[in-house]
Amino acid sequence: MARVIVDVMPKPEILDPQGKAVHGALPRLGFDGITDVRQGKRFELEVDEADDATLAEIRQIAETLLSNPVIEDFTVRVDA
Amino acid sequence: MARVIVDVMPKPEILDPQGKAVHGALPRLGFDGITDVRQGKRFELEVDEADDATLAEIRQIAETLLSNPVIEDFTVRVDA
């Protein structure tokens, strides 16, 4: 068994209202010193074996199901 | 400038309807071989310096604002 992590984040040029909301709430809660916050999604996929074919399939899953490639970037990596 | 990553995932014993929905959709889309999927959140926090005081503050932010400690676990790490 192996675990593959897919991180999906809004592209840098795209507005991120969730991240902005978190960032705006921080000073009100007494937290200073955070310059910016961006919020995305993290998926943990369990597979039998993280071989090249499986990773290629997961890249396809990330592109078609887990992210919207117009507004989001994703990364795929095997969990250490 | 440094970037600190906060990953928030549902606790293992907690049902994860979002992950289940993704997992259920995979065979319909022709993807086999994924045993399980769990979905969580990923936050990227920009800070001037990722020193111990800042990381302690971010841990407090993660516990109070970014996660629900009853149903979610979080990890804090400095982005390499």
N, CA and C atoms of all chains as a GROMACS GRO file, in nm:
protein
  480
    1MET      N    1   0.084  -0.121   0.000
    1MET     CA    2   0.000   0.000   0.000
    1MET      C    3   0.088   0.126   0.000
    2ALA      N    4   0.044   0.222  -0.078
    2ALA     CA    5   0.115   0.350  -0.080
    2ALA      C    6   0.010   0.461  -0.080
    3ARG      N    7   0.054   0.576  -0.037
    3ARG     CA    8  -0.037   0.691  -0.035
    3ARG      C    9   0.019   0.798  -0.129
    4VAL      N   10  -0.069   0.847  -0.215
    4VAL     CA   11  -0.030   0.952  -0.309
    4VAL      C   12  -0.107   1.079  -0.272
    5ILE      N   13  -0.035   1.190  -0.265
    5ILE     CA   14  -0.095   1.318  -0.226
    5ILE      C   15  -0.116   1.404  -0.349
    6VAL      N   16  -0.237   1.455  -0.366
    6VAL     CA   17  -0.264   1.552  -0.471
    6VAL      C   18  -0.302   1.684  -0.404
    7ASP      N   19  -0.220   1.787  -0.426
    7ASP     CA   20  -0.250   1.921  -0.374
    7ASP      C   21  -0.307   2.005  -0.487
    8VAL      N   22  -0.419   2.070  -0.462
    8VAL     CA   23  -0.484   2.155  -0.562
    8VAL      C   24  -0.492   2.295  -0.504
    9MET      N   25  -0.430   2.392  -0.572
    9MET     CA   26  -0.432   2.530  -0.523
    9MET      C   27  -0.480   2.624  -0.633
   10PRO      N   28  -0.547   2.734  -0.595
   10PRO     CA   29  -0.584   2.834  -0.696
   10PRO      C   30  -0.458   2.889  -0.762
   11LYS      N   31  -0.465   2.911  -0.894
   11LYS     CA   32  -0.350   2.970  -0.964
   11LYS      C   33  -0.316   3.106  -0.903
   12PRO      N   34  -0.188   3.143  -0.907
   12PRO     CA   35  -0.147   3.268  -0.841
   12PRO      C   36  -0.223   3.391  -0.890
   13GLU      N   37  -0.261   3.394  -1.018
   13GLU     CA   38  -0.327   3.515  -1.071
   13GLU      C   39  -0.477   3.515  -1.045
   14ILE      N   40  -0.528   3.407  -0.983
   14ILE     CA   41  -0.672   3.396  -0.958
   14ILE      C   42  -0.704   3.444  -0.816
   15LEU      N   43  -0.810   3.523  -0.803
   15LEU     CA   44  -0.856   3.565  -0.671
   15LEU      C   45  -0.893   3.443  -0.588
   16ASP      N   46  -0.867   3.450  -0.459
   16ASP     CA   47  -0.894   3.336  -0.371
   16ASP      C   48  -0.975   3.386  -0.253
   17PRO      N   49  -1.110   3.392  -0.269
   17PRO     CA   50  -1.194   3.451  -0.164
   17PRO      C   51  -1.184   3.378  -0.030
   18GLN      N   52  -1.169   3.244  -0.032
   18GLN     CA   53  -1.156   3.172   0.095
   18GLN      C   54  -1.030   3.214   0.169
   19GLY      N   55  -0.919   3.217   0.095
   19GLY     CA   56  -0.793   3.259   0.157
   19GLY      C   57  -0.801   3.402   0.208
   20LYS      N   58  -0.864   3.489   0.128
   20LYS     CA   59  -0.879   3.630   0.169
   20LYS      C   60  -0.962   3.640   0.297
   21ALA      N   61  -1.066   3.558   0.308
   21ALA     CA   62  -1.151   3.560   0.427
   21ALA      C   63  -1.071   3.519   0.551
   22VAL      N   64  -0.991   3.415   0.536
   22VAL     CA   65  -0.907   3.371   0.649
   22VAL      C   66  -0.809   3.482   0.685
   23HIS      N   67  -0.743   3.539   0.582
   23HIS     CA   68  -0.645   3.643   0.606
   23HIS      C   69  -0.708   3.763   0.676
   24GLY      N   70  -0.831   3.799   0.634
   24GLY     CA   71  -0.900   3.912   0.695
   24GLY      C   72  -0.939   3.887   0.839
   25ALA      N   73  -0.963   3.760   0.873
   25ALA     CA   74  -1.007   3.728   1.010
   25ALA      C   75  -0.891   3.728   1.108
   26LEU      N   76  -0.769   3.709   1.061
   26LEU     CA   77  -0.656   3.692   1.153
   26LEU      C   78  -0.633   3.811   1.245
   27PRO      N   79  -0.627   3.936   1.192
   27PRO     CA   80  -0.604   4.048   1.283
   27PRO      C   81  -0.713   4.062   1.388
   28ARG      N   82  -0.837   4.036   1.348
   28ARG     CA   83  -0.949   4.045   1.444
   28ARG      C   84  -0.933   3.944   1.556
   29LEU      N   85  -0.865   3.833   1.528
   29LEU     CA   86  -0.844   3.730   1.630
   29LEU      C   87  -0.712   3.751   1.705
   30GLY      N   88  -0.643   3.860   1.673
   30GLY     CA   89  -0.521   3.891   1.746
   30GLY      C   90  -0.394   3.835   1.685
   31PHE      N   91  -0.404   3.783   1.564
   31PHE     CA   92  -0.285   3.728   1.499
   31PHE      C   93  -0.230   3.827   1.396
   32ASP      N   94  -0.108   3.873   1.417
   32ASP     CA   95  -0.045   3.961   1.320
   32ASP      C   96   0.072   3.888   1.255
   33GLY      N   97   0.124   3.946   1.151
   33GLY     CA   98   0.247   3.893   1.095
   33GLY      C   99   0.228   3.789   0.987
   34ILE      N  100   0.102   3.759   0.951
   34ILE     CA  101   0.078   3.672   0.836
   34ILE      C  102   0.052   3.762   0.716
   35THR      N  103   0.138   3.753   0.613
   35THR     CA  104   0.130   3.844   0.500
   35THR      C  105   0.020   3.807   0.402
   36ASP      N  106   0.001   3.678   0.381
   36ASP     CA  107  -0.102   3.635   0.286
   36ASP      C  108  -0.143   3.491   0.318
   37VAL      N  109  -0.264   3.457   0.280
   37VAL     CA  110  -0.315   3.320   0.299
   37VAL      C  111  -0.381   3.276   0.169
   38ARG      N  112  -0.350   3.157   0.125
   38ARG     CA  113  -0.424   3.097   0.013
   38ARG      C  114  -0.476   2.961   0.056
   39GLN      N  115  -0.598   2.930   0.014
   39GLN     CA  116  -0.659   2.804   0.056
   39GLN      C  117  -0.682   2.715  -0.065
   40GLY      N  118  -0.647   2.590  -0.052
   40GLY     CA  119  -0.672   2.492  -0.157
   40GLY      C  120  -0.719   2.362  -0.098
   41LYS      N  121  -0.706   2.255  -0.177
   41LYS     CA  122  -0.755   2.124  -0.135
   41LYS      C  123  -0.641   2.025  -0.133
   42ARG      N  124  -0.652   1.928  -0.044
   42ARG     CA  125  -0.554   1.821  -0.036
   42ARG      C  126  -0.628   1.688  -0.044
   43PHE      N  127  -0.585   1.602  -0.134
   43PHE     CA  128  -0.645   1.469  -0.148
   43PHE      C  129  -0.539   1.365  -0.114
   44GLU      N  130  -0.580   1.264  -0.036
   44GLU     CA  131  -0.493   1.150  -0.009
   44GLU      C  132  -0.554   1.028  -0.078
   45LEU      N  133  -0.483   0.973  -0.174
   45LEU     CA  134  -0.530   0.857  -0.249
   45LEU      C  135  -0.449   0.734  -0.209
   46GLU      N  136  -0.520   0.629  -0.166
   46GLU     CA  137  -0.452   0.503  -0.130
   46GLU      C  138  -0.448   0.414  -0.253
   47VAL      N  139  -0.330   0.362  -0.283
   47VAL     CA  140  -0.314   0.271  -0.398
   47VAL      C  141  -0.231   0.151  -0.354
   48ASP      N  142  -0.243   0.043  -0.432
   48ASP     CA  143  -0.166  -0.076  -0.397
   48ASP      C  144  -0.016  -0.051  -0.418
   49GLU      N  145   0.015   0.010  -0.532
   49GLU     CA  146   0.156   0.034  -0.562
   49GLU      C  147   0.167   0.165  -0.639
   50ALA      N  148   0.256   0.253  -0.598
   50ALA     CA  149   0.269   0.383  -0.664
   50ALA      C  150   0.369   0.373  -0.779
   51ASP      N  151   0.337   0.288  -0.878
   51ASP     CA  152   0.428   0.276  -0.993
   51ASP      C  153   0.395   0.384  -1.096
   52ASP      N  154   0.471   0.385  -1.206
   52ASP     CA  155   0.456   0.492  -1.306
   52ASP      C  156   0.316   0.495  -1.366
   53ALA      N  157   0.259   0.374  -1.394
   53ALA     CA  158   0.126   0.370  -1.455
   53ALA      C  159   0.022   0.429  -1.360
   54THR      N  160   0.032   0.392  -1.233
   54THR     CA  161  -0.063   0.445  -1.134
   54THR      C  162  -0.051   0.596  -1.122
   55LEU      N  163   0.073   0.646  -1.119
   55LEU     CA  164   0.092   0.790  -1.105
   55LEU      C  165   0.039   0.864  -1.229
   56ALA      N  166   0.055   0.804  -1.346
   56ALA     CA  167   0.001   0.866  -1.468
   56ALA      C  168  -0.152   0.872  -1.459
   57GLU      N  169  -0.212   0.763  -1.408
   57GLU     CA  170  -0.357   0.762  -1.391
   57GLU      C  171  -0.400   0.868  -1.290
   58ILE      N  172  -0.326   0.880  -1.182
   58ILE     CA  173  -0.363   0.979  -1.079
   58ILE      C  174  -0.348   1.121  -1.134
   59ARG      N  175  -0.248   1.143  -1.220
   59ARG     CA  176  -0.234   1.276  -1.281
   59ARG      C  177  -0.357   1.308  -1.366
   60GLN      N  178  -0.408   1.205  -1.434
   60GLN     CA  179  -0.529   1.225  -1.515
   60GLN      C  180  -0.651   1.252  -1.426
   61ILE      N  181  -0.660   1.178  -1.315
   61ILE     CA  182  -0.768   1.201  -1.219
   61ILE      C  183  -0.761   1.343  -1.165
   62ALA      N  184  -0.640   1.387  -1.132
   62ALA     CA  185  -0.622   1.522  -1.076
   62ALA      C  186  -0.667   1.628  -1.175
   63GLU      N  187  -0.637   1.604  -1.303
   63GLU     CA  188  -0.668   1.704  -1.404
   63GLU      C  189  -0.817   1.707  -1.436
   64THR      N  190  -0.884   1.591  -1.431
   64THR     CA  191  -1.022   1.587  -1.477
   64THR      C  192  -1.124   1.595  -1.364
   65LEU      N  193  -1.090   1.539  -1.248
   65LEU     CA  194  -1.191   1.528  -1.142
   65LEU      C  195  -1.158   1.614  -1.021
   66LEU      N  196  -1.031   1.620  -0.985
   66LEU     CA  197  -0.996   1.684  -0.858
   66LEU      C  198  -0.970   1.834  -0.872
   67SER      N  199  -0.936   1.879  -0.991
   67SER     CA  200  -0.906   2.022  -1.009
   67SER      C  201  -0.980   2.077  -1.129
   68ASN      N  202  -0.990   2.207  -1.134
   68ASN     CA  203  -1.037   2.278  -1.252
   68ASN      C  204  -0.915   2.347  -1.312
   69PRO      N  205  -0.860   2.291  -1.422
   69PRO     CA  206  -0.731   2.341  -1.473
   69PRO      C  207  -0.736   2.486  -1.520
   70VAL      N  208  -0.855   2.542  -1.538
   70VAL     CA  209  -0.865   2.682  -1.579
   70VAL      C  210  -0.821   2.773  -1.465
   71ILE      N  211  -0.856   2.736  -1.342
   71ILE     CA  212  -0.830   2.826  -1.229
   71ILE      C  213  -0.740   2.764  -1.123
   72GLU      N  214  -0.705   2.636  -1.138
   72GLU     CA  215  -0.628   2.570  -1.031
   72GLU      C  216  -0.507   2.496  -1.086
   73ASP      N  217  -0.401   2.493  -1.007
   73ASP     CA  218  -0.283   2.410  -1.035
   73ASP      C  219  -0.286   2.291  -0.940
   74PHE      N  220  -0.226   2.179  -0.983
   74PHE     CA  221  -0.217   2.066  -0.892
   74PHE      C  222  -0.077   2.007  -0.895
   75THR      N  223  -0.041   1.942  -0.785
   75THR     CA  224   0.083   1.865  -0.780
   75THR      C  225   0.049   1.725  -0.730
   76VAL      N  226   0.122   1.626  -0.781
   76VAL     CA  227   0.105   1.487  -0.742
   76VAL      C  228   0.237   1.438  -0.685
   77ARG      N  229   0.234   1.377  -0.567
   77ARG     CA  230   0.358   1.322  -0.512
   77ARG      C  231   0.326   1.200  -0.424
   78VAL      N  232   0.422   1.110  -0.418
   78VAL     CA  233   0.407   0.994  -0.332
   78VAL      C  234   0.445   1.035  -0.190
   79ASP      N  235   0.360   1.000  -0.095
   79ASP     CA  236   0.386   1.034   0.045
   79ASP      C  237   0.506   0.955   0.094
   80ALA      N  238   0.599   1.025   0.157
   80ALA     CA  239   0.723   0.960   0.205
   80ALA      C  240   0.692   0.868   0.323
   81MET      N  241   1.106   3.631   0.323
   81MET     CA  242   0.973   3.571   0.310
   81MET      C  243   0.983   3.419   0.316
   82ALA      N  244   0.887   3.358   0.386
   82ALA     CA  245   0.882   3.213   0.392
   82ALA      C  246   0.736   3.172   0.378
   83ARG      N  247   0.718   3.049   0.337
   83ARG     CA  248   0.582   2.996   0.322
   83ARG      C  249   0.565   2.879   0.418
   84VAL      N  250   0.455   2.886   0.494
   84VAL     CA  251   0.425   2.778   0.588
   84VAL      C  252   0.298   2.708   0.539
   85ILE      N  253   0.304   2.575   0.536
   85ILE     CA  254   0.191   2.495   0.487
   85ILE      C  255   0.117   2.436   0.606
   86VAL      N  256  -0.015   2.454   0.608
   86VAL     CA  257  -0.099   2.388   0.708
   86VAL      C  258  -0.192   2.292   0.632
   87ASP      N  259  -0.177   2.163   0.659
   87ASP     CA  260  -0.266   2.062   0.601
   87ASP      C  261  -0.369   2.023   0.705
   88VAL      N  262  -0.495   2.023   0.668
   88VAL     CA  263  -0.605   1.987   0.757
   88VAL      C  264  -0.678   1.869   0.695
   89MET      N  265  -0.681   1.757   0.765
   89MET     CA  266  -0.747   1.637   0.712
   89MET      C  267  -0.848   1.585   0.814
   90PRO      N  268  -0.958   1.524   0.766
   90PRO     CA  269  -1.052   1.461   0.860
   90PRO      C  270  -0.980   1.350   0.938
   91LYS      N  271  -1.012   1.339   1.067
   91LYS     CA  272  -0.952   1.233   1.148
   91LYS      C  273  -0.985   1.096   1.087
   92PRO      N  274  -0.896   0.999   1.102
   92PRO     CA  275  -0.917   0.868   1.038
   92PRO      C  276  -1.050   0.804   1.075
   93GLU      N  277  -1.097   0.824   1.198
   93GLU     CA  278  -1.220   0.757   1.241
   93GLU      C  279  -1.346   0.833   1.198
   94ILE      N  280  -1.329   0.949   1.136
   94ILE     CA  281  -1.443   1.032   1.096
   94ILE      C  282  -1.481   1.002   0.951
   95LEU      N  283  -1.609   0.988   0.923
   95LEU     CA  284  -1.657   0.973   0.786
   95LEU      C  285  -1.617   1.094   0.704
   96ASP      N  286  -1.585   1.072   0.578
   96ASP     CA  287  -1.540   1.181   0.491
   96ASP      C  288  -1.624   1.176   0.363
   97PRO      N  289  -1.742   1.241   0.365
   97PRO     CA  290  -1.834   1.231   0.250
   97PRO      C  291  -1.772   1.284   0.121
   98GLN      N  292  -1.691   1.390   0.128
   98GLN     CA  293  -1.630   1.443   0.005
   98GLN      C  294  -1.537   1.340  -0.057
   99GLY      N  295  -1.451   1.281   0.028
   99GLY     CA  296  -1.360   1.179  -0.022
   99GLY      C  297  -1.434   1.059  -0.077
  100LYS      N  298  -1.541   1.019  -0.006
  100LYS     CA  299  -1.622   0.905  -0.052
  100LYS      C  300  -1.684   0.935  -0.189
  101ALA      N  301  -1.730   1.059  -0.209
  101ALA     CA  302  -1.791   1.096  -0.337
  101ALA      C  303  -1.688   1.086  -0.449
  102VAL      N  304  -1.568   1.136  -0.425
  102VAL     CA  305  -1.462   1.126  -0.526
  102VAL      C  306  -1.432   0.980  -0.554
  103HIS      N  307  -1.416   0.901  -0.447
  103HIS     CA  308  -1.383   0.760  -0.462
  103HIS      C  309  -1.492   0.687  -0.542
  104GLY      N  310  -1.620   0.722  -0.515
  104GLY     CA  311  -1.729   0.658  -0.586
  104GLY      C  312  -1.736   0.696  -0.733
  105ALA      N  313  -1.685   0.816  -0.766
  105ALA     CA  314  -1.692   0.862  -0.905
  105ALA      C  315  -1.583   0.798  -0.992
  106LEU      N  316  -1.475   0.754  -0.932
  106LEU     CA  317  -1.360   0.707  -1.010
  106LEU      C  318  -1.392   0.589  -1.104
  107PRO      N  319  -1.456   0.481  -1.054
  107PRO     CA  320  -1.485   0.369  -1.146
  107PRO      C  321  -1.575   0.412  -1.261
  108ARG      N  322  -1.673   0.500  -1.234
  108ARG     CA  323  -1.761   0.548  -1.340
  108ARG      C  324  -1.683   0.622  -1.449
  109LEU      N  325  -1.570   0.684  -1.411
  109LEU     CA  326  -1.489   0.757  -1.507
  109LEU      C  327  -1.380   0.670  -1.568
  110GLY      N  328  -1.381   0.542  -1.531
  110GLY     CA  329  -1.286   0.450  -1.592
  110GLY      C  330  -1.154   0.436  -1.517
  111PHE      N  331  -1.149   0.488  -1.395
  111PHE     CA  332  -1.025   0.476  -1.317
  111PHE      C  333  -1.042   0.368  -1.212
  112ASP      N  334  -0.959   0.266  -1.220
  112ASP     CA  335  -0.961   0.160  -1.120
  112ASP      C  336  -0.830   0.164  -1.040
  113GLY      N  337  -0.827   0.089  -0.935
  113GLY     CA  338  -0.700   0.073  -0.865
  113GLY      C  339  -0.675   0.175  -0.756
  114ILE      N  340  -0.770   0.266  -0.732
  114ILE     CA  341  -0.757   0.357  -0.618
  114ILE      C  342  -0.838   0.297  -0.504
  115THR      N  343  -0.772   0.264  -0.394
  115THR     CA  344  -0.836   0.192  -0.285
  115THR      C  345  -0.922   0.284  -0.198
  116ASP      N  346  -0.874   0.405  -0.174
  116ASP     CA  347  -0.949   0.497  -0.089
  116ASP      C  348  -0.907   0.640  -0.121
  117VAL      N  349  -0.998   0.733  -0.095
  117VAL     CA  350  -0.969   0.875  -0.115
  117VAL      C  351  -1.016   0.950   0.009
  118ARG      N  352  -0.932   1.039   0.058
  118ARG     CA  353  -0.977   1.130   0.163
  118ARG      C  354  -0.947   1.273   0.118
  119GLN      N  355  -1.039   1.363   0.150
  119GLN     CA  356  -1.023   1.502   0.106
  119GLN      C  357  -1.010   1.594   0.226
  120GLY      N  358  -0.913   1.683   0.219
  120GLY     CA  359  -0.895   1.782   0.324
  120GLY      C  360  -0.862   1.916   0.265
  121LYS      N  361  -0.805   2.003   0.348
  121LYS     CA  362  -0.775   2.139   0.305
  121LYS      C  363  -0.625   2.166   0.318
  122ARG      N  364  -0.577   2.252   0.232
  122ARG     CA  365  -0.437   2.292   0.237
  122ARG      C  366  -0.433   2.444   0.240
  123PHE      N  367  -0.362   2.500   0.338
  123PHE     CA  368  -0.346   2.644   0.349
  123PHE      C  369  -0.199   2.680   0.329
  124GLU      N  370  -0.175   2.784   0.251
  124GLU     CA  371  -0.039   2.838   0.236
  124GLU      C  372  -0.035   2.974   0.302
  125LEU      N  373   0.045   2.988   0.407
  125LEU     CA  374   0.055   3.115   0.479
  125LEU      C  375   0.191   3.177   0.451
  126GLU      N  376   0.190   3.302   0.404
  126GLU     CA  377   0.314   3.374   0.379
  126GLU      C  378   0.351   3.453   0.504
  127VAL      N  379   0.475   3.438   0.548
  127VAL     CA  380   0.522   3.510   0.666
  127VAL      C  381   0.659   3.570   0.635
  128ASP      N  382   0.698   3.673   0.714
  128ASP     CA  383   0.828   3.734   0.692
  128ASP      C  384   0.939   3.636   0.726
  129GLU      N  385   0.923   3.569   0.840
  129GLU     CA  386   1.027   3.477   0.884
  129GLU      C  387   0.960   3.362   0.958
  130ALA      N  388   0.997   3.240   0.926
  130ALA     CA  389   0.935   3.124   0.988
  130ALA      C  390   1.012   3.084   1.113
  131ASP      N  391   1.019   3.176   1.210
  131ASP     CA  392   1.090   3.144   1.335
  131ASP      C  393   0.996   3.072   1.432
  132ASP      N  394   1.049   3.036   1.547
  132ASP     CA  395   0.972   2.955   1.641
  132ASP      C  396   0.845   3.026   1.688
  133ALA      N  397   0.855   3.158   1.712
  133ALA     CA  398   0.738   3.233   1.759
  133ALA      C  399   0.629   3.232   1.653
  134THR      N  400   0.668   3.254   1.527
  134THR     CA  401   0.570   3.255   1.419
  134THR      C  402   0.504   3.119   1.403
  135LEU      N  403   0.586   3.013   1.412
  135LEU     CA  404   0.530   2.879   1.396
  135LEU      C  405   0.434   2.845   1.510
  136ALA      N  406   0.466   2.893   1.630
  136ALA     CA  407   0.375   2.871   1.744
  136ALA      C  408   0.243   2.944   1.719
  137GLU      N  409   0.253   3.067   1.666
  137GLU     CA  410   0.132   3.143   1.634
  137GLU      C  411   0.050   3.070   1.528
  138ILE      N  412   0.118   3.018   1.426
  138ILE     CA  413   0.047   2.950   1.317
  138ILE      C  414  -0.020   2.822   1.369
  139ARG      N  415   0.047   2.755   1.464
  139ARG     CA  416  -0.015   2.636   1.522
  139ARG      C  417  -0.147   2.673   1.593
  140GLN      N  418  -0.143   2.791   1.661
  140GLN     CA  419  -0.265   2.838   1.728
  140GLN      C  420  -0.373   2.874   1.627
  141ILE      N  421  -0.332   2.938   1.515
  141ILE     CA  422  -0.427   2.971   1.408
  141ILE      C  423  -0.488   2.844   1.351
  142ALA      N  424  -0.403   2.743   1.329
  142ALA     CA  425  -0.451   2.617   1.270
  142ALA      C  426  -0.554   2.552   1.362
  143GLU      N  427  -0.529   2.562   1.493
  143GLU     CA  428  -0.618   2.495   1.588
  143GLU      C  429  -0.750   2.569   1.605
  144THR      N  430  -0.747   2.701   1.595
  144THR     CA  431  -0.867   2.778   1.626
  144THR      C  432  -0.946   2.819   1.503
  145LEU      N  433  -0.878   2.848   1.393
  145LEU     CA  434  -0.946   2.906   1.277
  145LEU      C  435  -0.949   2.811   1.157
  146LEU      N  436  -0.840   2.739   1.134
  146LEU     CA  437  -0.830   2.661   1.009
  146LEU      C  438  -0.886   2.520   1.022
  147SER      N  439  -0.894   2.468   1.143
  147SER     CA  440  -0.943   2.332   1.160
  147SER      C  441  -1.046   2.325   1.271
  148ASN      N  442  -1.122   2.218   1.270
  148ASN     CA  443  -1.211   2.184   1.380
  148ASN      C  444  -1.149   2.064   1.451
  149PRO      N  445  -1.084   2.088   1.566
  149PRO     CA  446  -1.006   1.981   1.630
  149PRO      C  447  -1.089   1.860   1.673
  150VAL      N  448  -1.220   1.875   1.676
  150VAL     CA  449  -1.305   1.761   1.712
  150VAL      C  450  -1.304   1.656   1.600
  151ILE      N  451  -1.302   1.703   1.477
  151ILE     CA  452  -1.314   1.609   1.364
  151ILE      C  453  -1.194   1.612   1.270
  152GLU      N  454  -1.099   1.705   1.291
  152GLU     CA  455  -0.989   1.719   1.196
  152GLU      C  456  -0.853   1.721   1.267
  153ASP      N  457  -0.754   1.667   1.198
  153ASP     CA  458  -0.614   1.678   1.240
  153ASP      C  459  -0.544   1.778   1.149
  154PHE      N  460  -0.442   1.845   1.202
  154PHE     CA  461  -0.366   1.935   1.115
  154PHE      C  462  -0.216   1.914   1.136
  155THR      N  463  -0.141   1.948   1.031
  155THR     CA  464   0.005   1.950   1.042
  155THR      C  465   0.054   2.086   0.993
  156VAL      N  466   0.161   2.135   1.054
  156VAL     CA  467   0.223   2.262   1.018
  156VAL      C  468   0.366   2.234   0.976
  157ARG      N  469   0.406   2.284   0.859
  157ARG     CA  470   0.547   2.267   0.819
  157ARG      C  471   0.591   2.384   0.732
  158VAL      N  472   0.719   2.414   0.739
  158VAL     CA  473   0.775   2.519   0.656
  158VAL      C  474   0.801   2.461   0.518
  159ASP      N  475   0.758   2.533   0.414
  159ASP     CA  476   0.775   2.485   0.277
  159ASP      C  477   0.922   2.489   0.242
  160ALA      N  478   0.972   2.379   0.187
  160ALA     CA  479   1.116   2.371   0.154
  160ALA      C  480   1.148   2.463   0.037
   0.00000   0.00000   0.00000
